[in-house]
Amino acid sequence: MSPVNTMDAELLAVVRGCYGAVRMRDLEPTRTQRRHIASLVRDGELIAYEHGVVGIPGAERAVVLARIHGGLLTCQAAMRYYGLPVAQGAEQVHLVVTPGRRFSTAGREVLHADRYWTRISPTSYPVQSLPEALARFLRCHVQDDSPLIALDAALHDERVTADQVRDLLRGPGSARALARLDRASDRARSPLETLARMDLDAAGLSFEDGVEIEGVGEVDLVIEGWVVVELDGYTYHCDEYQFGLDRWRDRRLVARGFLPLRFTRKDRLCASDRSGRAEGLGAVGSVQICDKGGDGHRARQVKPHDSAVSVAQQKLFGPLCHRFGHRTPRKGLPQLR
């Protein structure tokens, strides 16, 4: 390989090592290297962007925007980098940048001026730390769902603590972010659980999530002290063994005075089966419910309601059916006697 080709290859390797895009000034190129970079741009092996940024063809657009603005990815773009789930929808690239040094946007990116952010090496991926990105996401996003889904997942996986995020909540939007943080749970094991919890909270229903029930194991949600809601993902619940285990758990719950309900995104539970098969489940005594926490379980007495359905049926079933794509149930749902 000739010396010229060797330098071209080295320059291309350096740009690839910067995740496909880099500011020229961060490379500190010599005059000879600048000429080679210009030649690579003419040959189509590099692409020249605004503000002295060069990138290889096919470089991630979010990284290119971060290099153009000299900023770091945050909010939903950062969640994608960290592999955290968010609600489905169009994604805008959000960046934190130095105050007073913002350029006009190159696309539909959103720029957040933040004097606290720290510049990183061009060989590092341009993203905020996870606690910082989550704090910004909680402050910034219009809807509650995506930030809470991502935060729940991060808390459950023990990748952050609530206090770490709380300490970073400052500036506009912090009051809303703190309210969202107070609604987060490290017990949610899937986005479905987070969304269901949000709907039940909005409906004014009392509930607990990730509850350990003696003789059954952990259940997703216990509503009003006696309705157990399980949110089944297809991948985990599709095999024959798990299918049978789920039904065994349901029978154990019934024997302990609970009403088990299972929801998926595609089931039709609310629109079907109004035959009254749940009759006879309400007349039971107190049962032991153990909370997760500490070195053991803290048991307390929970007494299922002796009446039929003490909460309004529309209030209980309506939000769940709406969230999971079902018609709101009509009158005539099974009564417990």
ROMAR-908914 format. One record per residue: residue in three letters; x, y, z of N, C-alpha, C, O in turn. Coordinates in steps of 0.1 Angstrom, whole numbers, plus 5000, padded with zeros to 4 digits. Example, Ala and Ser with C-alpha at 12.3 -4.5 7.8 and 13.67 -1.06 7.14 Angstrom:
% ROMAR-908914
ALA513249435078512349555078513249675078514249675085/SER512849785071513749895071512950005079513450115080/
***
This chain:
% ROMAR-908914
MET500949885000500050005000500950125000501850135008/SER500650224991501450344990501250435003500250415010/PRO502150525005502050615017500750695017500150715027/VAL500350735004499050815003497850725008497050775016/ASN497850605002496750515006496750485021495650465027/THR497950475026498050445041497450555049496750525059/MET497750675046497250795053495750795052495050825062/ASP495250775040493750775038493050665047492050695053/ALA493650545047493150435055493150475070492250445077/GLU494250535074494350575088493350685092492750675103/LEU493150775083492150885086490750825086489950865095/LEU490450735077489050665077488950585090487850585096/ALA489950525095489850445107489650535119488950495128/VAL490250655119490050745130488650795131488050805141/VAL488050825119486650865119485750755123484850785131/ARG485950635119485150525123485250505138484350465145/GLY486450525144486650515158485950625166485850615178/CYS485450725159484650825166483250805163482450905163/TYR482850685162481450645159480950695146479750725144/GLY481850715136481450745123481350895119481150935108/ALA481550985129481551125126482351205137482351165148/VAL483051305132483851385142484051525136484051545124/ARG484251615145484651755141486151755137486951695144/MET486451825127487851835122488751885132489851835134/ARG488251985140489152045150489551955161490551965167/ASP488651855164488951755174490051655169490751595178/LEU490151645156491251555151492551625151493651565151/GLU492551765152493751845151494651795139495851765141/PRO494151795127494851745116495951835111495851955113/THR496951785106498051865099497551915086496451875081/ARG498252005079497852055066497751935056496951935048/THR498751845057498751725048497451645050496851605041/GLN497151625063495951545066494651615061493751545057/ARG494651745062493451815057493251795042492151785037/ARG494351795035494351775020493751635018492951615009/HIS494251535025493751405023492251385027491551315020/ILE491851455037490451455041489551515030488551465026/ALA490051625024489351695013489251595001488151594995/SER490351524999490251424988489251314991488551264982/LEU489251265003488251165007486851205005485951135001/VAL486651335008485251395006484951394991483751364988/ARG485851434983485551444969485351304963484551284954/ASP486051204968485851064963484650994969484250884966/GLY483951064978482751004984482950914996482050845000/GLU484250895000484550815011484250875025484150805035/LEU484151005025483751085037482651185032482651225020/ILE481851225041480851325038481051445047481351435059/ALA481051565041481251685049479951745053479051765045/TYR479851775066478651835072478951975077480052025076/GLU477852035083478052165088479052175099479352075106/HIS479652295100480552325112481752235113482152195124/GLY482252195101483552125101483451975105484451925110/VAL482251915104482151775108482251695095481651725085/VAL482951585096483051485086482651355091482851315103/GLY482051275082481551145087481551045075481651075064/ILE481650915079481650805069480150795064479250815071/PRO479950755051478650725046477950625055478450525059/GLY476650655058475850565066476050585081475550505089/ALA476750685085476950715100475650745106474750805099/GLU475450705118474150735126473850885126474650965130/ARG472650915122472251055121472351125134472751245135/ALA471951055145472051115158473451155162473651255168/VAL474451065159475851095162476251215154476951305159/VAL475951225141476251335132475751465138476451565139/LEU474451465143473851585149474651625161474851745164/ALA474951525169475751555182477051625179477451715186/ARG477751575168479051635165478851775159479651865162/ILE477851795151477551925146477352025157477952135156/HIS476551995167476252085178477252085189477152155199/GLY478151985189479151975200478451935213478851975223/GLY477351855211476551825223476451675226477251595220/LEU475551635235475451495239473951455237473051535240/LEU473751335232472351285231471751265245472351225254/THR470451295245469751285258468251235255467951215243/CYS467451235265466051195264465851065256466550965259/GLN464951055246464650925240465750865232465950745232/ALA466550955226467750905218468750835228469350735224/ALA468850885240469750825250469150695255469950595257/MET467850685256467250565261467450455251467750335255/ARG467450485238467650385228469150335229469350215227/TYR470050425231471450385232471650285244472350195243/TYR470950315255471150235267470250115267470250035277/GLY469450095257468649975255467449975264466949865268/LEU466850095268465750095276464450115268464450185258/PRO463350055272462150065264461450205265461650265276/VAL460750245255459950365255458650335248458550235241/ALA457750425249456450405242456750425227457650495223/GLN455950365219456150375204455650515200454850575206/GLY456350555189456050695184457250745177458350695177/ALA457050865170458150925163459150975173458851025184/GLU460450955169461550995178462251115172462651125161/GLN462451215181463251335178464551325185464551275196/VAL465551375179466851375185466951495194466851605190/HIS467251465207467351575217468851575221469451475223/LEU469451695222470851715226470951815237470251915237/VAL471851795246472351895255473551965250474451895245/VAL473552095250474652175244475052285254474352315263/THR476152345251476652455260475852575257475552615246/PRO475452645268474652775266475352875258476652895260/GLY474652945249475253055241476053005229476553095222/ARG476152875227476952825215476152735206476652655199/ARG474852765207473952675198473952725184473952845181/PHE473952635175473752665161472352635157471552575164/SER471952695145470652665140470552515137471452445134/THR469352465139469152315138469352275123469052345114/ALA469952155122470152095109468952015104468851975092/GLY468051975113466951895110465851925120465452045121/ARG465251825126464151845136464751825150463951795159/GLU466051835152466551805166466151915175465852025172/VAL466151875188465751965199467051995207467751895211/LEU467352115210468552155217468252205231467352285233/HIS468952145241468752185255470052255260471052185261/ALA469952375263471152445269471352405283470452405291/ASP472552355287472852305300474252335304475152285298/ARG474352425314475752465318476452355326477652365328/TYR475752255330476352145338476952035331477651945336/TRP476652025318477051905310478651905308479252015308/THR479151795307480651775306481051725292480451635287/ARG481951795286482451755272483151625273483851595283/ILE482951535263483651405264484551395252484651475243/SER485351285252486351265241485551235228484551175229/PRO486151275217485451245204485451095201484751045192/THR486251015208486250865206485150805215485050675214/SER484450875223483350825231482050845224481950945216/TYR481050765227479750785221479150915227479150925240/PRO478651005219478151135224476751125231475751155225/VAL476751075244475451055251475651095265476751075271/GLN474651145272474651175286474751045294474350945289/SER475251065306475150945315473750905317472850995315/LEU473450785321472050735322471250815332470150855329/PRO471750845344471050925354470651065348469551115350/GLU471651125342471451265336470351255325469451345324/ALA470451155316469551145305468151115310467151175305/LEU467951035320466651005326466051135332464851165331/ALA466951205340466451325346465951425335464851485337/ARG466651445325466251535314464951485307464151555304/PHE464851345305463751285299462451315307461451345302/LEU462651305320461451325329461051475329459851505330/ARG461951565327461651705327461051745313460251835312/CYS461551685303461251735289460051675283459251755276/HIS459851545284458851475275457451525279457051545291/VAL456551545269455251595271454351495278453651525288/GLN454451365274453551265279454351195291455551195291/ASP453551125299454151055311454650915307455650865313/ASP454150855296454350715294455850675291456450595298/SER456450745281457850705278458850725289459550635292/PRO458850845296459750855307459550755318460550705323/LEU458350725321458050625332458450485328459050415336/ILE458150445316458550315311460050295312460550195317/ALA460850395307462250385307462850395321463750315325/LEU462250475330462750485344462450355351463250315359/ASP461250305350460850175356461850065353462349995361/ALA462250055340463149955335464549975341465149875346/ALA464950095342466250125347466350095362467350045367/LEU465250135369465150105384465149955386465749905395/HIS464349885378464149735380465549665378465849575385/ASP466249715368467549645365468649695374469849655372/GLU468349785383469349845392470449915385471649915390/ARG470149985374471150065367471150205372472150275370/VAL470150255379470150385386469350365399468650265401/THR469450465407468550475419467650595417468050695410/ALA466550595424465650715424466350835429466150945424/ASP467250815440467950935445468950995436469151115435/GLN469550905428470550965417469751055408470251165404/VAL468651015403467851095394467351215401467351325395/ARG466851205413466251315420467251425422466951545421/ASP468451385425469551495427469851575415470451685416/LEU469451525403469751595391468551675385468651735375/LEU467451675393466251745388466351885392466051925404/ARG466751975383466852115386466452185373466652135362/GLY465952305374465552385363464152365359463352295365/PRO463752425347462352415342461852275341462652185336/GLY460652245345460152105343460452015355459951905355/SER461152065365461551975376460351935385460351825390/ALA459352025386458251995395457451875388457051775395/ARG457251885375456651775368457451645369456951535371/ALA458751665367459651545368459651475381459651355382/LEU459551555392459551495405458251415408458251315414/ALA457151475402455851405403455951275396455451175401/ARG456551265384456751145377457651045384457350925385/LEU458751095390459651015397458950945409459250825412/ASP458051015415457350955427456350845422455950765431/ARG456050845410455150735405455850615399455250515396/ALA457150625398458050515393458050405403457850415415/SER458350285397458450165405459550075400459750055388/ASP460350025410461449925406460849785405461649695403/ARG459549775407458949635406458349605392458049495390/ALA458249705384457649685371458649605362459749645361/ARG458149495357458949405349458749415334459449355326/SER457849505330457649525315456849655313456249715323/PRO456949715301456249835298454749815300454049915304/LEU454149695298452749675300452349705315451349765317/GLU453249665324452949685338452949835341452149885349/THR453949905335453950055338452750125332452150205339/LEU452350085320451150155314449850115322449050205324/ALA449749995326448549955334448550035347447450075351/ARG449650045353449750115366449350265364448650325373/MET449750325353449450465351447850475349447250575354/ASP447250385342445850395340445050375352444050445355/LEU445450275361444850255373444950375383444050415390/ASP446150435382446350555390445450665386444850735394/ALA445350685373444450785367443050765370442250855372/ALA442650635372441250605375440950615390439750595394/GLY441950645398441750665412441650535420441050535431/LEU442150425414442050295421443250275429444350305425/SER443150215441444250175449444850045444444049955441/PHE446150035444446749915439448149905444448749995449/GLU448749785443450149755446450649675435449949595429/ASP451949695432452549615421453749535426454249565437/GLY453949425419455049335423454749275437455749275445/VAL453549225440453249175453453449025454453148955445/GLU454048985464454348845467453148785475452948835486/ILE452448695469451348635476451748495481452148405473/GLU451548465493451948335499451248225492450048225490/GLY452048125488451548005481451348025466450947925460/VAL451548145461451348165447452648225441453048175430/GLY453248315447454448385442454148525439453048585443/GLU454948595431454848735428453748755417453848675407/VAL452848845419451948885408452149025404452749105411/ASP451649065392451949195387451249305394451949405399/LEU449949295396449249405403448149345412447449245408/VAL447949405423446749375431445949505433446449605438/ILE444749495428443849615427442749605438442149505439/GLU442649715445441649725456441749615465440749575472/GLY442949555467443149455477442749315473442949215481/TRP442149295461441649155459441549115444441548995441/VAL441649215435441649175421443149165416443849265417/VAL443549055412444949025407444949035392444348965385/VAL445749125387445949145373447349095369448349145374/GLU447349005359448648955353448649005339447748985331/LEU449849065335450049115321450949025314452149025317/ASP450448935306451248825300451848865287451248905277/GLY453248865286453948875274453948745266454048635272/TYR453748745253453648625245454848535246454748415248/THR456048595245457348515245457448435258457848315257/TYR457148495269457348425282456148325285456448225292/HIS454948355280453848275284453348175273452248125275/CYS454048165262453448085251453747935252453047855246/ASP454747895260455047745260454047675269453447735278/GLU453947545267452947465274453147465289452247465297/TYR454447455293454747455308454247575314453547575325/GLN454647695308454247825315452747845314452147895323/PHE452147795303450647805302449947725314449047785320/GLY450447605316449947535327450247595341449347595350/LEU451447645342451747715355450847835358450447855369/ASP450647915347449748025349448347985354447848055363/ARG447847875349446447835353446547775367445547795375/TRP447647715371447747665384447747785394447147785405/ARG448547885390448548005399447148075400446748115411/ASP446448075389445048135389444248055399443448115407/ARG444347925399443447845408443847875423443047875432/ARG445147885425445647915439445148055443444748075455/LEU445148145434444648285438443148275441442748335451/VAL442348205433440948195436440748135449439848175457/ALA441448025453441347965466441648055477441148035488/ARG442448155475442748255485441948375485442248475492/GLY440848375477439948485477440148595467439548705469/PHE441048575458441348685448440648655435440348535432/LEU440448755427439948745414441048765404441548875402/PRO441548655397442648675388442148715374441248665369/LEU442848815368442548855354443848865347444848915352/ARG443848815335445048815326444748905314443748895307/PHE445748985311445649075299446849065290447949055295/THR446649065277447649085267447249195258446149245259/ARG448049225249447749325239446649285229445949365223/LYS446549155228445649105217444449025223443648975215/ASP444349005236443248925241441948995239441949115236/ARG440848925241439548985240438748965253437548935253/LEU439448965264438848925277437649015280436648965285/CYS437849145278436849235282435549225274434449255278/ALA435749195261434549185252433849055252432849035246/SER434448955259433848825259433748765273434048835283/ASP433148645274432948575287432348665297432948705307/ARG431048695296430248755306429348655313428248695317/SER429748535314428848425318428748415333427848335337/GLY429548485340429348475355430148365361429748325372/ARG431148315355431948205361432648245373433148155380/ALA432848375376433548425387432748415400433248455411/GLU431448375399430648385411431148295422431748185419/GLY431048335434431448255446432848285450433348215459/LEU433548385444434948405448435048515459436148525464/GLY434048585462434148695471434048655485434548725494/ALA433348555489433048515503434148435509434048315511/VAL435248505511436448435517436948525529436648645529/GLY437748465537438248545548439548615545439848635533/SER440248655555441448735553442548645548442548525551/VAL443448695540444548625535445848695538445848815541/GLN446948625537448248685539448848735526448948665516/ILE449248865526449948925514451248975519451349045529/CYS452348925513453748965517454349055507454349035495/ASP454849175512455549265503456949225502457549175511/LYS457549255490458949235488459649345495459149455496/GLY460749315500461549425507462349365519461949275525/GLY463549425521464349385532464849245530464949195519/ASP465249175541465749045541464648935540464948825537/GLY463448975543462348885543461148945537461249035529/HIS459948905541458748955536457949015548457848955558/ARG457349125546456449195556455049155553454449195543/ALA454449065561453149015559452149105565452349165576/ARG450949125559449949205565448549135561448549055552/GLN447549165568446249115565445549195555445449315556/VAL445049125544444249195534442949115533442948995531/LYS441849185535440549115535439849145522439449265520/PRO439549055513438749085501437349135505436849095516/HIS436749205496435449265499434449155500434449065492/ASP433449175509432349075511431249105502430449025499/SER431149235497430049265488430349215474431249135472/ALA429549255464429749205451431049265445432149215449/VAL430949375438432149445433432149575439431249665436/SER433049605449432849725456433349855449432849965452/VAL434149835438434449945430433649935417433249825413/ALA433350055411432550055399433249975388434449985386/GLN432449885382433049795372433649875360434749845355/GLN432949985356433550065345434850125350435750135342/LYS434950165362436150225367437350135367438450175365/LEU437050005370438149905371438449855357439649855354/PHE437449805350437749735338437949835326438749805316/GLY437349945326437450045315438850085312439250075300/PRO439650135322440950175319441850065313442650085304/LEU441749945319442549835314442149795300442949775291/CYS440849795297440449755283440849865273441249835262/HIS440749985277441150095268442650085265443050105254/ARG443450065275444850055273445249945264446149955256/PHE444649825266445049705258444149685246444249575240/GLY443449785241442849775228441549705228441149655217/HIS440849695239439549625239438449735240438649845244/ARG437249685237436049765239435749775254436049685261/THR435249895258434949905272433749805275432849805268/PRO433849735286432849635289431549695292431449805298/ARG430449625288429149675290428649625304429349555311/LYS427449665307426849615319426649465318426549415308/GLY426749405330426549255330427749175332427749055330/LEU428849245337430049175340429849085352428949115360/PRO430548975354430348885365430348955378431249035381/GLN429448925386429348975400429848875409429648755407/LEU430548915420431048825430430048825442429648935447/ARG429648715446428648705457429148615468428448595478/
***
